[in-house]
Amino acid sequence: MYIIGENIHIISEKVKIALAERDAKFFQDLAVRQVEAGAQALDLNLGPRKKDGEEVFPWMVEIVEAVVDVPLSFDSTNLAGIEAGLKKVTKAQPIINSTSAEPERLEKVPLVAKQYNSRLVALTMGKSGIPVGADERVTIAIEQLIPRALEIDFPVSDLIIDPLVLTVSGCQEYCPELIEAVRTLQVAWDPPPPISVGLSNVSNAVPRENRPLINRVYGAMLMGAGLQMMIADPMDDDLKNVIRIIEQRDASTPVGRLYLTLHDRIAAMEELTPDDVDMSDPEQAAIWKTVQILLNRVIYADSYLQQ
């Protein structure tokens, strides 16, 4: 699994303060810790930065590249700020996160990505927003995003399709559709473009104590559908352990065997059954409940996992 570290994110109060104070040491330490934990790229989600984006992004590139060598992902709607940052990159091939199929974005952003030899995350979202159905998302990819790349001679191998994870709290019906979108995108184009998701988005607006389990169960399900890249927390050891269990086929523990079974059921376009789960084991029971939520079989409630 290719993990793009998510922890430099403007939603964090500590990141907001450090950015306001231009605390280089804070960001360098956070970058190093993410890479040491296994991140293969770093997402720099600094928000729109309408007033100072053209100063902030170059500054961030300079201080982060001083301590790590991995690709940097510019996560912002401020294209001028992104371009200012791209001009400062001296190490690994960067990533622009992101364009969508909205006409203005799709016209401009891929051209900037090509100019600076950047990879490009492309969201399956059009002018009318995010479609619920998997087929609609795949259609946006194959009829708008990929053709635009081909039109400007941008390598499809550098185009990263993001079929969009939305929170299980309020957008529950999107969760199983995203799994099928990931599955279908891998056979919708030859050769298929890379596919990535923002994993922790699935647990946004969920109580903190429920988030890690939802993230890792959904991660296992998406891996079953073929996902090989995600924006996630590389310092989440439990999530990394689930990834390791699946990649190494480690069936040495009951919980590990359950995650493998879940992965394999999704890969076979099947569902986990009660017979696969030891309901007397609280950890396995919690995984089962979470799967039912993510498949939209049971309506999500914050108290559900505590029942």
C-alpha positions, 0 to 999 in steps of 0.5 A, spaced: 500 500 500 502 506 497 501 511 503 500 519 502 501 521 509 495 526 511 497 529 518 500 536 515 492 538 514 489 545 516 484 542 520 488 540 525 489 546 530 496 545 531 497 545 524 494 552 524 498 555 529 504 552 526 503 555 520 501 562 523 507 562 526 511 559 521 514 554 525 519 550 521 521 545 526 514 543 527 513 541 520 519 538 519 518 534 525 511 532 523 514 530 516 520 526 518 515 522 523 510 520 518 516 518 513 519 514 518 512 511 520 512 509 512 509 514 508 511 514 501 509 521 500 506 527 504 500 531 503 500 538 504 493 540 505 494 548 507 487 550 505 485 555 500 490 560 502 487 566 498 492 571 501 498 568 502 498 561 498 504 564 493 508 565 499 506 559 504 507 553 499 514 555 497 516 556 504 513 549 506 516 546 500 523 549 502 523 546 509 520 540 508 524 538 502 530 540 507 529 533 511 525 528 507 526 526 500 519 523 498 514 526 493 510 532 496 502 533 494 499 540 494 492 539 497 489 546 495 484 549 491 489 555 490 492 554 483 497 560 483 499 557 490 500 550 488 504 553 482 508 557 486 510 551 490 511 546 484 517 551 482 520 550 488 520 542 488 527 540 487 527 532 489 521 527 488 516 528 482 510 532 486 503 531 486 497 536 485 491 534 489 486 536 485 482 537 479 475 535 478 471 534 472 468 541 473 470 545 466 474 550 469 478 546 473 479 541 468 481 546 463 487 549 467 489 544 472 492 538 468 496 543 464 499 546 470 501 538 472 504 537 465 508 543 465 511 541 472 511 534 471 507 533 476 502 527 478 495 529 478 489 527 483 483 527 479 476 527 483 470 523 480 466 530 481 462 534 476 459 541 476 453 538 479 457 535 485 459 528 487 454 522 484 452 517 489 452 511 484 459 507 482 457 507 475 456 515 475 463 516 478 466 511 473 463 514 467 466 521 469 473 518 469 473 515 463 469 520 459 472 526 462 478 526 466 482 520 462 480 524 455 482 530 458 489 527 460 490 524 453 488 531 449 494 534 452 498 528 452 499 527 459 501 520 462 495 516 464 500 513 469 501 520 472 493 521 473 491 518 480 483 517 480 480 519 486 472 516 486 471 520 493 470 517 500 465 521 504 463 520 511 459 514 513 455 519 518 450 523 513 453 520 507 452 512 508 449 510 502 456 512 498 460 507 502 458 501 498 458 505 492 465 507 493 468 500 493 464 498 487 467 504 483 474 502 486 473 495 483 470 498 476 475 503 475 481 498 474 478 494 468 474 501 465 481 503 462 487 499 459 492 500 462 488 503 468 490 509 472 492 509 479 486 509 484 487 513 491 482 515 496 482 519 502 481 514 507 479 517 514 474 521 510 469 515 511 469 517 519 469 525 519 464 527 523 464 521 527 466 520 535 473 520 536 473 513 539 469 510 533 474 513 527 480 508 527 476 502 527 471 505 521 478 507 518 481 500 518 475 496 516 473 500 510 481 500 508 481 492 508 474 492 504 477 497 499 483 493 499 479 487 497 476 491 491 483 492 489 486 499 492 493 500 492 494 507 494 491 512 500 491 518 503 492 516 511 495 517 517 502 513 517 502 513 524 496 509 525 499 502 527 493 499 528 491 501 520 498 499 518 497 492 522 491 491 518 494 493 511 500 488 513 496 482 515 492 483 508 499 484 504 502 478 508 496 474 508 498 473 516 492 468 519 496 467 525 491 471 529 483 470 530 482 477 528 487 477 522 483 471 519 477 475 520 480 481 516 483 476 511 476 473 510 473 480 509 478 482 504 477 476 500 469 476 500 470 483 497 475 481 492 470 475 490 464 480 490 461 477 496 459 479 503 462 477 510 457 472 514 455 471 521 459 464 520 465 468 519 465 471 525 466 469 533 461 474 536 463 472 543 470 476 541 468 483 542 473 485 537 470 481 532 463 483 533 465 490 533 468 489 526 462 485 524 458 491 526 462 496 522 462 492 516 454 492 516 454 500 517 459 500 511 455 496 506 449 500 508 445 494 511 444 498 518 443 505 519 449 508 522 448 511 529 454 514 534 452 509 539 452 503 534 458 500 536 457 501 543 451 497 543 
